[in-house]
Amino acid sequence: MKKFLLIFFIFILFGDISFAETRSVTVKKGYSAMYGYIPTPVYGAYTSCDPYFFISGGTKYYFVKGNNTPYTYKSLLGCYEDEKHSLFDPLRALNSDNDTEKLTPEELEAAGIRFVKLKLNGYLALNDYSQDFNMKKVAYIDLRRTRFSTTVNPYGNFDIYVKRDSGSLKKIIGKVSAHTLYTVRRMF
């Protein structure tokens, strides 16, 4: 029985150490109560790496900052930002005009944001700009209707409106969620 407990505690110790890097910077707004943590209406959580992405036509695209050569996991929008108080701060920081409700393709291009395809092998197509999502198809990103999830891991949704060939708009749900550093490092 003593050997079992010793082995059990060793597994717990190593499990906590392996996840400590991503969990150590998580911030949640709310208050502690007798029966646990109670989130407030301004609930927010984030980690050091919460990349933004969306899926269109069965292809996943990540928001990548500029021409950072060589690219690293810090090139992903939401990973290792200078100052982040909310899950959506990096996205809102791209807004450069007086309209705080919409993020336009012009603002995205001015900030050097690309929508980079995630290839089937798990790597981003960083050096092939022809595989990027066409920024001219984007009408705007709605900054008014960002949504948080109150799960254990930071998670949120936002809406991207894309122009169809007919001229109408199609809504694509964008996502932001916590990724382990192991996962994002493997994308580069």
C-alpha positions as CSV (number, residue, x, y, z in Angstrom):
1,M,0.0,0.0,0.0
2,K,2.9,2.4,0.8
3,K,4.5,1.7,-2.6
4,F,1.2,2.4,-4.3
5,L,0.7,5.7,-2.5
6,L,4.3,6.7,-3.2
7,I,3.9,6.0,-7.0
8,F,0.5,7.8,-7.0
9,F,2.0,10.9,-5.5
10,I,5.0,10.9,-7.9
11,F,2.5,10.8,-10.8
12,I,0.6,13.7,-9.4
13,L,3.7,15.7,-8.8
14,F,5.0,15.2,-12.4
15,G,1.5,15.9,-13.8
16,D,1.4,19.2,-12.1
17,I,4.9,20.2,-13.2
18,S,4.1,19.4,-16.9
19,F,1.1,21.6,-16.9
20,A,2.4,24.4,-14.7
21,E,3.7,26.6,-17.5
22,T,0.3,27.2,-19.1
23,R,-1.8,27.3,-15.9
24,S,0.5,29.5,-14.0
25,V,-0.6,32.7,-15.8
26,T,-4.3,32.0,-15.9
27,V,-6.4,34.8,-14.5
28,K,-10.1,34.6,-13.7
29,K,-12.4,37.4,-12.5
30,G,-14.8,36.6,-9.8
31,Y,-14.7,35.7,-6.2
32,S,-14.1,32.7,-4.0
33,A,-17.0,31.4,-2.1
34,M,-17.5,28.6,0.5
35,Y,-18.5,26.1,-2.3
36,G,-15.9,27.1,-4.9
37,Y,-15.2,29.8,-7.4
38,I,-18.1,32.0,-8.6
39,P,-17.6,33.9,-11.8
40,T,-19.0,37.4,-12.1
41,P,-20.7,38.8,-15.2
42,V,-17.3,40.3,-16.2
43,Y,-15.8,36.8,-16.1
44,G,-12.6,36.5,-18.1
45,A,-9.8,34.0,-18.2
46,Y,-6.7,33.7,-20.3
47,T,-3.3,32.0,-20.4
48,S,0.0,33.0,-22.0
49,C,-1.1,31.4,-25.3
50,D,-4.7,31.9,-26.5
51,P,-4.5,31.9,-30.3
52,Y,-7.4,33.1,-32.5
53,F,-8.6,30.9,-35.4
54,F,-11.6,30.0,-37.5
55,I,-12.7,27.3,-39.9
56,S,-13.9,28.0,-43.4
57,G,-14.5,25.4,-46.0
58,G,-13.1,22.7,-43.8
59,T,-9.8,24.5,-43.4
60,K,-8.5,26.0,-40.2
61,Y,-6.9,29.4,-40.3
62,Y,-4.9,31.0,-37.5
63,F,-4.4,34.8,-37.0
64,V,-0.6,35.4,-37.4
65,K,1.1,38.7,-36.7
66,G,3.1,40.2,-39.6
67,N,6.2,39.2,-41.3
68,N,8.0,38.0,-38.3
69,T,10.7,35.9,-39.8
70,P,11.6,33.6,-38.4
71,Y,8.1,32.8,-37.3
72,T,7.6,31.3,-33.8
73,Y,4.6,30.5,-31.6
74,K,4.8,34.1,-30.4
75,S,3.7,35.1,-33.9
76,L,0.2,33.8,-33.2
77,L,-2.2,36.6,-32.2
78,G,-3.0,36.0,-28.5
79,C,0.2,34.3,-27.6
80,Y,2.6,36.2,-25.3
81,E,1.0,39.6,-25.8
82,D,2.6,42.5,-23.9
83,E,-0.4,43.3,-21.9
84,K,-3.6,41.2,-21.7
85,H,-6.4,41.7,-19.2
86,S,-9.1,39.8,-21.1
87,L,-9.3,37.0,-23.6
88,F,-10.3,39.4,-26.3
89,D,-7.8,42.2,-25.6
90,P,-5.4,41.3,-28.4
91,L,-8.3,41.3,-31.0
92,R,-9.6,44.6,-29.7
93,A,-6.1,46.2,-29.8
94,L,-6.1,45.8,-33.6
95,N,-9.0,48.3,-33.8
96,S,-7.4,51.6,-35.0
97,D,-10.4,53.7,-36.1
98,N,-13.3,55.4,-34.2
99,D,-15.7,52.5,-34.8
100,T,-15.2,50.3,-31.8
101,E,-17.9,47.8,-32.9
102,K,-16.2,46.5,-36.1
103,L,-12.7,45.4,-37.0
104,T,-12.3,45.9,-40.7
105,P,-9.9,44.2,-43.2
106,E,-8.0,47.5,-43.6
107,E,-7.3,47.5,-39.8
108,L,-6.2,43.9,-39.9
109,E,-3.8,44.6,-42.8
110,A,-2.5,47.7,-41.1
111,A,-1.7,45.6,-38.0
112,G,0.0,43.0,-40.2
113,I,-2.4,40.2,-39.5
114,R,-2.6,37.2,-41.8
115,F,-5.1,34.3,-41.8
116,V,-2.7,31.4,-42.2
117,K,-3.8,28.0,-43.2
118,L,-3.1,25.0,-40.9
119,K,-1.9,22.2,-43.3
120,L,-2.9,18.6,-42.9
121,N,0.5,17.8,-41.4
122,G,-0.2,20.2,-38.5
123,Y,2.2,22.9,-39.6
124,L,1.1,26.4,-40.6
125,A,1.6,27.4,-44.3
126,L,3.6,30.5,-43.2
127,N,5.8,30.9,-46.3
128,D,3.0,30.3,-48.9
129,Y,0.9,33.4,-48.9
130,S,-1.3,31.9,-51.7
131,Q,-2.8,29.6,-49.1
132,D,-3.8,32.4,-46.7
133,F,-7.5,33.2,-46.4
134,N,-8.3,36.0,-48.8
135,M,-8.6,39.2,-46.7
136,K,-10.7,40.8,-49.5
137,K,-13.5,38.4,-48.7
138,V,-13.7,39.7,-45.1
139,A,-16.4,42.3,-44.5
140,Y,-15.6,42.8,-40.8
141,I,-15.2,41.2,-37.4
142,D,-17.9,42.0,-34.9
143,L,-16.3,43.2,-31.7
144,R,-19.7,43.8,-29.9
145,R,-20.7,40.2,-29.7
146,T,-17.7,38.5,-28.2
147,R,-18.7,35.6,-26.0
148,F,-16.8,33.9,-23.1
149,S,-17.2,30.3,-21.9
150,T,-17.1,29.7,-18.2
151,T,-15.4,26.4,-18.5
152,V,-12.2,25.5,-16.8
153,N,-10.1,26.5,-19.8
154,P,-10.2,29.9,-21.4
155,Y,-12.5,29.8,-24.4
156,G,-14.4,32.3,-26.4
157,N,-16.2,33.0,-29.7
158,F,-16.5,35.9,-32.0
159,D,-18.2,36.5,-35.4
160,I,-16.4,37.1,-38.7
161,Y,-18.6,38.3,-41.6
162,V,-17.4,37.2,-45.0
163,K,-18.6,38.4,-48.4
164,R,-20.2,35.8,-50.7
165,D,-20.0,36.0,-54.5
166,S,-23.7,37.1,-54.5
167,G,-22.9,40.1,-52.3
168,S,-24.6,38.8,-49.2
169,L,-22.7,38.2,-45.9
170,K,-22.0,34.9,-44.3
171,K,-21.2,34.6,-40.6
172,I,-18.3,32.4,-39.6
173,I,-17.7,31.7,-35.9
174,G,-14.1,32.5,-34.9
175,K,-12.7,31.0,-31.7
176,V,-10.0,31.8,-29.2
177,S,-8.9,29.1,-26.8
178,A,-6.0,28.1,-24.6
179,H,-3.4,26.0,-26.2
180,T,-0.5,24.3,-24.5
181,L,3.0,25.5,-25.6
182,Y,3.8,22.0,-26.8
183,T,0.8,22.2,-29.2
184,V,1.7,25.6,-30.7
185,R,5.4,25.0,-30.9
186,R,4.7,22.0,-33.2
187,M,2.8,24.2,-35.6
188,F,6.0,26.0,-36.7
